[in-house]
Amino acid sequence: MIRILIADDQELVRTGFRVVLDAEPDLEVVGEAADGLAALDAAETLRPDVVLMDIRMPNLDGIEATRRLGQLGPRQIGLNAEQTMMSSSAKAALMTASKQRLARASGHAQIIGANIAN
C-alpha cells in the first residue's frame, strides 16, 4: 500500500485528488494539508510514502516545503498550477527537490500512472 499526503490550498483540488486516489486499491490517502507548513507537520506525523505538493500555497510555498520534505524522506511529486508562469529558477528548484513533477491539469491516468512506487 502506498501512503499519500495531499498538500494544496484549494479544498476542491484536495477532494478531487482524494477521490481519484482512494479509488485505487494500492493507494491510500493518509492526510491533507492546506498550506506548506501544515504539509511539513503532516508529513512528519503521518510519514507518507508520497506527498502531492502544490507549488503556490500560503505560509510556505510548495517549492520550499518540498525542499524541506526531502530531509524527512517521502518520495515527492510536485504539482504546479501554471507551469508557464513559473520562472526557470523555480522549475529548477522544484526538480532538484522533488522526484517527479506533474501538471495540475494531469488526468486520472497520468496521476495513477506516475512513477510513485519508485
C-alpha positions in Angstrom: 0.0 0.0 0.0 1.4 3.4 -1.0 0.5 6.1 1.6 -0.1 9.6 0.2 -0.4 13.1 1.6 -2.1 15.7 -0.5 -1.0 19.4 0.0 -3.0 22.1 -1.8 -4.6 25.3 -0.5 -7.8 24.6 -2.5 -10.1 22.2 -0.8 -11.8 21.2 -4.1 -8.5 20.2 -5.5 -7.6 18.1 -2.4 -11.0 16.5 -2.5 -10.7 15.7 -6.2 -7.3 14.1 -5.8 -8.6 12.1 -2.8 -11.5 10.7 -4.8 -9.2 9.7 -7.7 -6.5 8.2 -5.5 -8.8 6.4 -3.0 -10.4 4.5 -5.9 -7.1 2.7 -6.5 -6.7 -0.5 -4.4 -2.9 0.0 -3.7 -3.1 3.7 -2.8 -4.2 5.2 0.5 -4.6 9.0 1.1 -3.4 9.3 4.7 -3.8 13.1 5.1 -4.4 16.5 3.6 -2.8 19.9 4.2 -3.9 23.4 3.1 -0.5 25.1 3.2 3.2 24.4 3.2 3.7 24.5 6.9 0.8 22.1 7.6 2.2 19.8 4.9 5.5 19.7 6.8 3.8 18.9 10.1 1.5 16.3 8.5 4.5 14.6 6.7 6.4 14.4 9.9 3.5 13.0 11.8 2.0 10.7 9.1 5.2 9.6 7.4 3.6 9.2 3.9 5.4 7.5 1.1 4.4 10.2 -1.4 3.5 13.9 -1.0 1.5 15.5 -3.8 2.5 19.2 -3.3 1.0 22.3 -4.9 3.6 25.0 -5.6 1.6 28.1 -4.7 0.3 27.9 -1.2 0.1 30.3 1.8 2.5 30.4 4.7 5.2 28.4 2.9 5.3 27.8 -0.8 5.4 24.2 -2.2 8.9 24.5 -3.6 10.4 25.3 -0.2 8.1 22.8 1.6 9.2 20.1 -0.9 12.9 21.0 -0.3 12.4 20.6 3.4 10.4 17.4 3.0 13.5 15.9 1.3 15.0 15.7 4.8 12.0 13.6 6.1 12.3 11.0 3.4 9.0 10.7 1.5 9.1 10.4 -2.3 7.7 13.6 -3.6 5.7 14.6 -6.7 5.5 18.3 -7.1 2.3 19.7 -8.6 2.1 23.1 -10.1 -0.9 25.1 -11.2 0.6 27.1 -14.0 3.8 25.8 -15.5 4.1 28.6 -18.0 4.0 31.2 -15.1 6.9 29.6 -13.2 10.4 31.1 -13.6 13.1 28.8 -14.9 14.8 29.1 -11.5 11.6 27.9 -9.7 11.3 25.0 -12.1 14.9 24.1 -11.5 14.4 24.3 -7.7 11.3 22.1 -7.9 13.1 19.5 -10.0 16.0 19.4 -7.6 13.8 19.0 -4.6 11.2 16.6 -6.0 11.5 13.2 -7.6 8.8 13.9 -10.3 6.6 16.7 -11.4 3.0 16.6 -12.7 1.0 19.4 -14.1 -2.2 20.1 -12.1 -4.2 19.6 -15.3 -2.9 16.0 -15.5 -5.7 13.5 -16.0 -6.6 10.5 -13.9 -4.4 8.1 -16.0 -1.3 10.4 -15.7 -1.7 10.7 -11.9 -2.3 7.0 -11.3 0.5 6.1 -13.9 3.0 8.4 -12.2 6.0 6.6 -11.0 5.2 6.9 -7.3 6.3 3.4 -6.4 9.9 4.3 -7.2 
